[in-house]
Amino acid sequence: MNITPEMFRAYVNRIDDDELADFIDAINGEIKLLEQDDFFGTEGFEKRFA
């Protein structure tokens, strides 16, 4: 199932701040795991934006 922008907006609009913070933390954790393995073929977010 593909998530549309409308679906994401609806989700964000119905959750509270704590749930949104948990969601963001989970995404950041997944991105960092992928970056450790150089999944994106880059030097990583932290190196590029440091």
MDAnalysis code that builds the backbone (N, CA, C; Angstrom):
import MDAnalysis as mda
import numpy as np

u = mda.Universe.empty(150, n_residues=50, atom_resindex=np.repeat(np.arange(50), 3), trajectory=True)
u.add_TopologyAttr("name", ["N", "CA", "C"] * 50)
u.add_TopologyAttr("resid", np.arange(1, 51))
u.add_TopologyAttr("resname", ["MET", "ASN", "ILE", "THR", "PRO", "GLU", "MET", "PHE", "ARG", "ALA", "TYR", "VAL", "ASN", "ARG", "ILE", "ASP", "ASP", "ASP", "GLU", "LEU", "ALA", "ASP", "PHE", "ILE", "ASP", "ALA", "ILE", "ASN", "GLY", "GLU", "ILE", "LYS", "LEU", "LEU", "GLU", "GLN", "ASP", "ASP", "PHE", "PHE", "GLY", "THR", "GLU", "GLY", "PHE", "GLU", "LYS", "ARG", "PHE", "ALA"])
u.atoms.positions = np.array([
    [0.839, -1.181, 0.000],
    [0.000, 0.000, 0.000],
    [0.884, 1.243, 0.000],
    [0.644, 2.137, -0.892],
    [1.362, 3.402, -0.942],
    [0.653, 4.433, -0.080],
    [1.432, 5.197, 0.651],
    [0.878, 6.246, 1.494],
    [0.873, 7.541, 0.687],
    [-0.281, 8.140, 0.586],
    [-0.412, 9.392, -0.149],
    [-0.166, 10.568, 0.794],
    [0.139, 11.734, 0.241],
    [0.286, 12.912, 1.101],
    [-0.980, 13.189, 1.919],
    [-2.123, 12.953, 1.338],
    [-3.381, 13.180, 2.047],
    [-3.533, 12.235, 3.229],
    [-3.143, 10.987, 3.042],
    [-3.211, 10.017, 4.133],
    [-2.275, 10.416, 5.271],
    [-1.072, 10.862, 4.913],
    [-0.111, 11.274, 5.929],
    [-0.618, 12.494, 6.685],
    [-1.149, 13.477, 5.976],
    [-1.698, 14.675, 6.637],
    [-2.822, 14.307, 7.598],
    [-3.700, 13.412, 7.171],
    [-4.805, 12.991, 8.032],
    [-4.281, 12.315, 9.294],
    [-3.257, 11.481, 9.151],
    [-2.656, 10.810, 10.300],
    [-2.065, 11.834, 11.272],
    [-1.264, 12.763, 10.745],
    [-0.617, 13.758, 11.588],
    [-1.646, 14.642, 12.284],
    [-2.717, 14.956, 11.607],
    [-3.748, 15.820, 12.191],
    [-4.518, 15.155, 13.326],
    [-4.542, 13.828, 13.357],
    [-5.348, 13.170, 14.392],
    [-4.546, 12.676, 15.595],
    [-3.208, 12.683, 15.509],
    [-2.415, 12.220, 16.639],
    [-1.981, 13.394, 17.506],
    [-1.642, 13.087, 18.769],
    [-1.203, 14.171, 19.660],
    [0.309, 14.389, 19.523],
    [0.808, 15.382, 20.222],
    [2.221, 15.759, 20.106],
    [3.165, 14.641, 20.518],
    [2.808, 13.887, 21.554],
    [3.673, 12.790, 21.994],
    [3.762, 11.697, 20.936],
    [2.631, 11.364, 20.331],
    [2.637, 10.349, 19.275],
    [3.428, 10.827, 18.061],
    [3.311, 12.103, 17.732],
    [4.065, 12.652, 16.612],
    [5.564, 12.620, 16.907],
    [5.949, 12.952, 18.125],
    [7.361, 12.897, 18.513],
    [7.886, 11.464, 18.411],
    [7.097, 10.486, 18.841],
    [7.500, 9.080, 18.725],
    [7.681, 8.676, 17.271],
    [6.773, 9.125, 16.418],
    [6.835, 8.830, 14.988],
    [8.114, 9.408, 14.382],
    [8.413, 10.660, 14.700],
    [9.613, 11.316, 14.176],
    [10.869, 10.616, 14.675],
    [10.892, 10.246, 15.954],
    [12.047, 9.527, 16.503],
    [12.263, 8.196, 15.783],
    [11.174, 7.503, 15.483],
    [11.279, 6.220, 14.790],
    [11.838, 6.408, 13.383],
    [11.362, 7.422, 12.685],
    [11.868, 7.697, 11.336],
    [13.351, 8.049, 11.392],
    [13.726, 8.907, 12.315],
    [15.135, 9.289, 12.436],
    [16.011, 8.083, 12.731],
    [15.526, 7.185, 13.568],
    [16.283, 5.977, 13.882],
    [16.476, 5.099, 12.661],
    [15.434, 4.940, 11.862],
    [15.531, 4.120, 10.652],
    [16.481, 4.736, 9.637],
    [16.418, 6.042, 9.476],
    [17.309, 6.717, 8.532],
    [18.754, 6.559, 8.980],
    [19.000, 6.706, 10.264],
    [20.378, 6.558, 10.761],
    [20.890, 5.140, 10.550],
    [20.033, 4.133, 10.726],
    [20.455, 2.752, 10.476],
    [20.811, 2.556, 9.007],
    [19.991, 3.095, 8.130],
    [20.273, 2.966, 6.704],
    [21.546, 3.715, 6.331],
    [21.745, 4.867, 6.906],
    [22.936, 5.661, 6.617],
    [24.199, 4.969, 7.111],
    [24.118, 4.247, 8.233],
    [25.292, 3.534, 8.737],
    [25.783, 2.514, 7.724],
    [24.852, 1.905, 7.021],
    [25.202, 0.917, 6.004],
    [25.426, 1.551, 4.646],
    [25.390, 2.901, 4.583],
    [25.523, 3.656, 3.341],
    [24.487, 3.200, 2.314],
    [23.278, 2.930, 2.784],
    [22.189, 2.461, 1.946],
    [21.910, 3.408, 0.791],
    [22.044, 4.706, 1.025],
    [21.703, 5.691, 0.007],
    [22.877, 6.006, -0.916],
    [24.039, 5.395, -0.679],
    [25.191, 5.639, -1.520],
    [25.760, 7.033, -1.348],
    [25.643, 7.552, -0.163],
    [26.134, 8.895, 0.124],
    [27.086, 8.830, 1.301],
    [27.565, 9.961, 1.698],
    [28.417, 10.008, 2.878],
    [27.603, 10.075, 4.156],
    [26.319, 10.184, 4.064],
    [25.471, 10.242, 5.230],
    [25.006, 11.654, 5.535],
    [23.848, 11.760, 6.133],
    [23.258, 13.061, 6.456],
    [24.150, 13.876, 7.380],
    [24.648, 13.250, 8.429],
    [25.409, 14.010, 9.410],
    [26.701, 14.549, 8.833],
    [27.324, 13.823, 7.934],
    [28.543, 14.317, 7.315],
    [28.245, 15.440, 6.331],
    [27.151, 15.322, 5.595],
    [26.828, 16.328, 4.593],
    [26.354, 17.631, 5.216],
    [25.629, 17.550, 6.325],
    [25.028, 18.734, 6.907],
    [25.724, 19.201, 8.177],
    [26.892, 18.659, 8.456],
    [27.623, 19.039, 9.682],
    [28.219, 20.418, 9.547],
])
